[in-house]
Amino acid sequence: MDINSYELRSLASMSHAGPMWHTLTRDGNAGLLALRSADDAQRLESRWRAWAQIDCDNVVRLHDVARHDDGRCAVVMEYVTGRTLDTLIGTPSLRRRQVRERISASVRRGVEALHEHGIVHGDLSPSNIVVRPDYQAVLIDIIDGPEGIIGTEGWSDGEGTVEGDWDSVARIERKLSGPGSVGDELGEVLRRAANTELTQHENAPARHKRPRSSHAKVGFAACMAFGVGAWVIGHAVRSDAEQSVSESGAVSACPSSDEARDVITDVLRSRDSALMNRDVDGLTYATSGVLLESDQALIENLVAGGVELKNLSTAVVGDVTVRCDGQMVTVSTRIQQASHQRCEAGLCRSVGTQPEHNVELTLGGHPLSVHDIASGDAPSNSSAPPPGEDF
């Protein structure tokens, strides 16, 4: 089906208001499309006009409203990359206080932007908040007005008022700061455990038992940032904390290659963004355990050295092969770092595209996230130059 050049592609989601479809916006970017009746369009026109005026990173953007021949309207909005807040609450992704505070602050900015334009959300809940890889929250589910909305039990009461929105925000913030958020006490336990390298978990899969050359234990961040000839990404060992996360979240269904590719792409994009912004808080979406510690040290080195990375982009460039054992998911593919710039003391120089390298990633949990990443290449005889030298 095509509506004024907007193609209804695959089904994205289903709600009480009807299906949401994947589409492309006029500029060729990923978007979402929802159909509404002619009566709905007349009733909601003023809301949509106000929504279209909002320019806030914390509110999903409305791109267009296109009318079909039968009177229905296609409401086209941006596709927000990330995970809904309800899937993150209670997971180690939110263990850092700064991350939770960032999410809360961005939710507030989004609500303020809506209210400044005369829009009441009416059904604010974690399922209607998408958290991007940089841990900025984006409010979604803006299409329909609060009239007739029952609300979401425990989060919104369906009053359809400004005060009701702020009550929902307060409930979300209490949840983020409470025990269910994986608070600072548990976060500190996880961080301490991540600093201890265990050679082997007694129940670890056989894949982790094979011996590795010392060259294969070069950190993920070090090789990427300092540009060794062979991009060895690795640390086959995992802390007890990481192991417990994977064991408590057994994979209920083996993901497809496309689904696994999407997870890895999100992680790489998040990590690139964190490195370019020198943003430690943005790392926890992308890495964990010893990988997280390594990346944190890298950002500290970048800041201390006054070094800035620009246009950093790492991508999946090979076929994605998925193996599942019911507990964890192992993904084999190739990744590559594109050319970028390294800037220091006001001077920038180009760093060329790095060779493609085979990697093996371990995914687990609900939703899927990367627990381990290791090199699939033969060990290199070269080692990474010390910090401060060439990327």
C-alpha positions as CSV (number, residue, x, y, z in Angstrom):
1,M,0.0,0.0,0.0
2,D,1.2,3.5,-0.9
3,I,-0.1,6.8,0.5
4,N,1.3,9.9,-1.2
5,S,4.6,8.1,-1.9
6,Y,4.8,6.7,1.6
7,E,5.1,2.9,1.4
8,L,3.7,0.7,4.2
9,R,6.5,-1.7,4.7
10,S,6.8,-4.3,7.5
11,L,4.7,-4.1,10.6
12,A,6.5,-2.3,13.4
13,S,4.1,-2.7,16.3
14,M,0.5,-3.2,17.3
15,S,-1.4,-1.1,19.8
16,H,-5.0,-0.4,20.9
17,A,-5.1,2.3,18.2
18,G,-4.0,0.0,15.4
19,P,-0.8,-1.0,13.7
20,M,2.3,1.0,13.2
21,W,4.3,0.4,10.0
22,H,7.9,0.9,9.0
23,T,8.3,3.4,6.1
24,L,10.8,6.0,4.7
25,T,10.5,9.7,5.2
26,R,10.8,12.2,2.3
27,D,14.5,12.5,3.0
28,G,15.0,8.7,2.9
29,N,15.4,8.2,6.6
30,A,13.7,5.4,8.6
31,G,10.3,6.4,9.8
32,L,7.1,5.0,11.3
33,L,3.6,5.4,9.8
34,A,0.2,5.1,11.5
35,L,-3.2,5.4,9.8
36,R,-6.0,7.4,11.3
37,S,-9.6,7.9,10.0
38,A,-10.9,11.1,8.5
39,D,-12.8,11.7,11.7
40,D,-9.7,11.3,13.8
41,A,-7.8,13.7,11.5
42,Q,-10.4,16.4,12.0
43,R,-10.5,15.9,15.8
44,L,-6.7,15.8,16.2
45,E,-5.7,18.4,13.6
46,S,-4.8,21.1,16.1
47,R,-2.8,18.6,18.2
48,W,-0.8,17.4,15.1
49,R,-0.1,21.0,14.0
50,A,1.2,21.8,17.5
51,W,3.3,18.6,17.5
52,A,4.8,19.5,14.2
53,Q,6.2,22.7,15.7
54,I,8.1,20.9,18.4
55,D,11.9,20.8,17.9
56,C,13.1,18.9,20.9
57,D,15.4,15.8,20.9
58,N,13.3,14.4,23.7
59,V,10.0,14.3,21.7
60,V,9.5,12.0,18.7
61,R,9.3,14.2,15.6
62,L,6.3,14.5,13.4
63,H,7.4,14.6,9.7
64,D,4.2,14.6,7.8
65,V,0.5,14.0,7.6
66,A,-0.6,12.6,4.2
67,R,-4.2,12.1,3.2
68,H,-5.2,8.9,1.4
69,D,-7.8,8.7,-1.3
70,D,-10.3,7.1,1.1
71,G,-10.0,10.0,3.6
72,R,-7.7,8.3,6.0
73,C,-4.5,10.0,7.1
74,A,-1.0,8.6,7.3
75,V,0.8,10.1,10.2
76,V,4.6,9.9,9.5
77,M,7.0,10.3,12.4
78,E,10.7,9.6,13.0
79,Y,12.0,6.2,13.9
80,V,13.8,6.4,17.2
81,T,16.6,4.0,17.7
82,G,16.8,2.6,21.2
83,R,15.0,0.5,23.8
84,T,11.8,1.3,25.7
85,L,12.4,2.3,29.3
86,D,10.3,-0.6,30.6
87,T,12.8,-3.1,29.1
88,L,15.7,-1.3,30.8
89,I,14.4,-0.8,34.4
90,G,15.9,-3.4,36.7
91,T,18.8,-4.2,34.3
92,P,22.5,-3.4,34.8
93,S,22.2,-0.9,32.0
94,L,20.8,1.6,34.6
95,R,23.2,0.8,37.4
96,R,25.0,4.2,37.2
97,R,23.3,7.1,39.0
98,Q,24.4,9.5,36.3
99,V,22.6,7.4,33.6
100,R,19.4,7.4,35.6
101,E,19.6,11.1,36.2
102,R,20.2,11.7,32.5
103,I,17.1,9.8,31.6
104,S,15.0,11.6,34.2
105,A,16.2,15.0,33.1
106,S,15.5,14.3,29.4
107,V,12.0,13.0,30.2
108,R,11.3,16.3,32.0
109,R,12.6,18.2,29.0
110,G,10.3,16.3,26.7
111,V,7.2,16.9,28.9
112,E,8.1,20.6,29.1
113,A,8.3,20.8,25.3
114,L,4.9,19.1,24.9
115,H,3.2,21.4,27.5
116,E,4.8,24.6,26.0
117,H,3.0,23.7,22.8
118,G,-0.3,23.0,24.5
119,I,0.0,19.2,24.3
120,V,-0.9,16.9,27.1
121,H,0.6,13.4,26.7
122,G,-2.0,11.6,28.9
123,D,-0.3,8.2,29.1
124,L,3.3,8.7,30.2
125,S,4.8,5.3,31.2
126,P,8.1,3.6,30.7
127,S,6.6,1.7,27.7
128,N,6.0,5.1,26.0
129,I,9.6,6.3,26.5
130,V,12.4,5.2,24.2
131,V,15.9,5.5,25.6
132,R,18.5,6.1,22.8
133,P,22.0,4.7,22.9
134,D,23.3,8.0,24.4
135,Y,20.8,7.6,27.2
136,Q,18.6,10.5,26.1
137,A,14.9,9.7,26.6
138,V,12.4,10.3,23.8
139,L,8.7,10.5,24.4
140,I,6.6,8.6,21.9
141,D,2.9,7.7,21.5
142,I,1.9,11.4,20.8
143,I,-0.5,10.8,17.9
144,D,-3.8,10.5,19.9
145,G,-5.1,13.0,22.4
146,P,-5.8,12.1,26.1
147,E,-9.5,12.0,25.5
148,G,-10.8,8.6,26.5
149,I,-7.4,7.2,27.5
150,I,-7.7,4.9,30.5
151,G,-4.0,5.3,31.3
152,T,-1.4,2.7,32.3
153,E,-1.9,1.1,35.7
154,G,0.8,2.2,38.1
155,W,2.0,5.0,35.8
156,S,-0.8,7.2,34.5
157,D,-4.3,7.7,35.7
158,G,-5.8,8.8,32.4
159,E,-6.8,12.3,33.7
160,G,-5.5,13.9,30.6
161,T,-4.2,17.0,32.4
162,V,-0.8,18.7,32.8
163,E,-0.8,17.7,36.4
164,G,-1.5,14.1,35.4
165,D,1.6,14.2,33.2
166,W,3.8,15.5,36.0
167,D,2.4,12.9,38.4
168,S,3.5,10.2,35.9
169,V,7.0,11.8,35.7
170,A,7.3,11.6,39.4
171,R,6.3,7.9,39.4
172,I,8.9,7.2,36.7
173,E,11.6,9.1,38.7
174,R,10.8,7.2,41.9
175,K,11.1,3.9,40.0
176,L,14.4,5.0,38.5
177,S,15.8,5.9,41.9
178,G,14.4,2.9,43.8
179,P,15.7,-0.7,44.3
180,G,14.2,-2.0,41.1
181,S,16.5,0.3,39.1
182,V,19.7,-1.7,40.1
183,G,20.8,1.1,42.4
184,D,24.3,2.3,43.3
185,E,24.9,-0.4,46.0
186,L,24.5,-3.2,43.5
187,G,26.2,-1.1,40.8
188,E,29.2,-0.8,43.0
189,V,29.2,-4.6,43.5
190,L,29.1,-5.1,39.8
191,R,31.9,-2.6,39.2
192,R,34.1,-4.3,41.8
193,A,33.4,-7.7,40.2
194,A,34.2,-6.3,36.8
195,N,37.6,-5.3,38.0
196,T,38.5,-8.8,38.9
197,E,39.4,-11.0,35.9
198,L,38.4,-14.6,36.5
199,T,40.1,-17.2,34.3
200,Q,37.1,-19.5,34.1
201,H,33.6,-19.8,35.4
202,E,33.0,-23.4,36.4
203,N,29.8,-23.6,34.2
204,A,31.1,-21.6,31.3
205,P,30.5,-23.0,27.8
206,A,33.3,-24.9,26.2
207,R,33.9,-22.0,23.8
208,H,35.5,-20.0,26.6
209,K,37.9,-22.8,27.6
210,R,40.1,-22.7,24.5
211,P,43.6,-21.2,25.2
212,R,44.2,-17.7,23.8
213,S,47.5,-16.1,22.8
214,S,48.4,-13.1,25.0
215,H,48.2,-11.0,21.8
216,A,44.5,-11.8,21.6
217,K,43.8,-10.1,24.9
218,V,44.4,-6.6,23.7
219,G,41.4,-4.4,24.9
220,F,38.5,-3.5,22.6
221,A,39.1,0.2,23.1
222,A,42.9,0.2,22.9
223,C,43.1,-1.4,19.5
224,M,40.3,0.7,18.0
225,A,41.7,3.9,19.3
226,F,45.4,3.4,18.7
227,G,45.1,1.8,15.3
228,V,47.0,-1.4,15.4
229,G,47.3,-3.2,12.1
230,A,45.2,-6.1,13.4
231,W,42.0,-5.1,15.1
232,V,42.0,-7.7,17.9
233,I,38.9,-7.2,20.0
234,G,38.8,-9.4,23.0
235,H,38.5,-10.6,26.4
236,A,37.1,-14.1,26.6
237,V,36.8,-14.1,30.4
238,R,33.8,-12.5,32.2
239,S,33.2,-11.5,35.7
240,D,30.8,-13.2,38.1
241,A,28.5,-10.2,37.8
242,E,28.3,-10.5,34.0
243,Q,27.8,-14.2,34.2
244,S,24.9,-13.8,36.6
245,V,23.3,-11.3,34.3
246,S,23.4,-13.8,31.4
247,E,22.3,-16.7,33.5
248,S,19.3,-14.8,34.9
249,G,18.2,-13.8,31.4
250,A,18.2,-17.0,29.3
251,V,17.3,-16.3,25.7
252,S,13.7,-17.4,25.1
253,A,14.0,-17.5,21.3
254,C,17.0,-17.5,19.0
255,P,17.2,-14.2,17.2
256,S,17.4,-14.0,13.4
257,S,20.5,-12.7,11.7
258,D,18.8,-9.3,11.1
259,E,17.8,-9.0,14.7
260,A,21.4,-9.8,15.9
261,R,22.8,-7.3,13.3
262,D,20.5,-4.6,14.7
263,V,21.7,-5.2,18.3
264,I,25.3,-5.1,17.3
265,T,24.8,-2.0,15.1
266,D,23.1,-0.2,18.0
267,V,26.0,-1.1,20.3
268,L,28.7,0.1,17.9
269,R,26.8,3.3,17.2
270,S,26.5,4.0,20.9
271,R,30.1,3.3,21.6
272,D,31.3,5.5,18.7
273,S,29.0,8.3,20.0
274,A,30.4,7.9,23.6
275,L,34.0,8.1,22.3
276,M,33.4,11.1,20.2
277,N,31.6,12.9,23.0
278,R,34.1,11.6,25.6
279,D,31.0,10.6,27.5
280,V,31.7,7.9,30.1
281,D,28.0,7.6,31.0
282,G,27.1,6.7,27.4
283,L,29.3,3.6,27.4
284,T,27.2,1.4,29.7
285,Y,24.7,0.8,26.8
286,A,27.5,-0.5,24.6
287,T,29.9,-2.5,26.8
288,S,30.2,-4.1,30.2
289,G,32.7,-5.6,32.6
290,V,36.3,-5.4,31.5
291,L,35.3,-3.9,28.2
292,L,33.5,-1.0,30.0
293,E,36.6,-0.4,32.2
294,S,38.8,-0.3,29.2
295,D,36.6,2.2,27.4
296,Q,36.4,4.3,30.5
297,A,40.1,4.5,30.7
298,L,40.3,5.3,27.0
299,I,38.0,8.3,27.4
300,E,40.0,9.5,30.4
301,N,43.1,9.4,28.2
302,L,41.4,11.3,25.5
303,V,40.3,14.0,27.9
304,A,43.7,14.2,29.6
305,G,45.4,14.5,26.3
306,G,43.0,17.1,24.8
307,V,42.2,14.7,22.0
308,E,38.9,14.7,20.1
309,L,37.6,12.1,17.6
310,K,35.3,13.2,14.8
311,N,33.2,11.2,12.3
312,L,34.0,8.0,14.1
313,S,31.9,5.1,12.6
314,T,32.2,1.4,13.2
315,A,29.9,-0.9,11.2
316,V,29.0,-4.5,10.6
317,V,30.3,-5.3,7.1
318,G,30.0,-9.0,6.9
319,D,27.3,-11.7,7.0
320,V,25.9,-12.4,10.4
321,T,25.9,-16.0,11.7
322,V,23.9,-16.8,14.8
323,R,24.3,-19.8,17.1
324,C,22.1,-20.4,20.1
325,D,22.4,-22.8,23.0
326,G,19.3,-21.7,24.9
327,Q,21.3,-19.7,27.4
328,M,23.4,-17.4,25.3
329,V,23.6,-16.3,21.7
330,T,26.9,-16.4,19.8
331,V,27.2,-14.1,16.8
332,S,30.0,-14.2,14.2
333,T,30.5,-11.4,11.7
334,R,33.0,-8.8,10.5
335,I,33.2,-5.2,11.6
336,Q,35.2,-2.3,10.3
337,Q,36.1,1.2,11.5
338,A,35.7,3.8,8.8
339,S,38.1,6.8,8.3
340,H,37.7,9.5,10.9
341,Q,39.6,12.5,12.3
342,R,41.8,12.9,15.3
343,C,42.0,16.5,16.6
344,E,44.5,17.9,19.0
345,A,45.4,21.5,19.9
346,G,43.1,22.8,17.1
347,L,44.7,20.6,14.4
348,C,42.9,17.7,12.9
349,R,44.3,14.8,10.8
350,S,42.7,12.0,9.0
351,V,42.9,8.4,10.1
352,G,42.3,5.9,7.3
353,T,39.8,3.1,7.1
354,Q,40.9,0.2,9.2
355,P,41.0,-3.4,7.8
356,E,37.9,-5.6,8.3
357,H,38.2,-8.0,11.2
358,N,36.3,-11.1,12.2
359,V,34.7,-10.9,15.6
360,E,32.6,-13.2,17.8
361,L,30.1,-11.7,20.1
362,T,28.1,-13.2,23.0
363,L,24.6,-11.8,23.4
364,G,22.2,-12.4,26.2
365,G,19.5,-11.0,28.5
366,H,16.2,-9.4,27.9
367,P,16.4,-7.3,25.8
368,L,19.5,-8.7,24.0
369,S,22.8,-6.9,24.8
370,V,26.5,-7.7,24.2
371,H,28.1,-9.5,27.1
372,D,31.4,-10.5,25.5
373,I,33.3,-9.7,22.3
374,A,36.4,-11.6,21.0
375,S,38.6,-11.6,18.0
376,G,37.9,-14.2,15.3
377,D,41.2,-13.4,13.6
378,A,44.5,-15.2,14.1
379,P,46.6,-13.5,16.8
380,S,48.8,-10.7,15.6
381,N,52.5,-10.5,16.3
382,S,52.2,-6.8,16.7
383,S,51.1,-5.0,19.9
384,A,49.3,-1.8,20.4
385,P,51.4,1.3,20.7
386,P,51.3,3.2,24.0
387,P,48.6,5.8,24.6
388,G,49.2,9.1,22.9
389,E,50.8,7.6,19.8
390,D,49.0,7.1,16.5
391,F,45.4,6.0,16.2
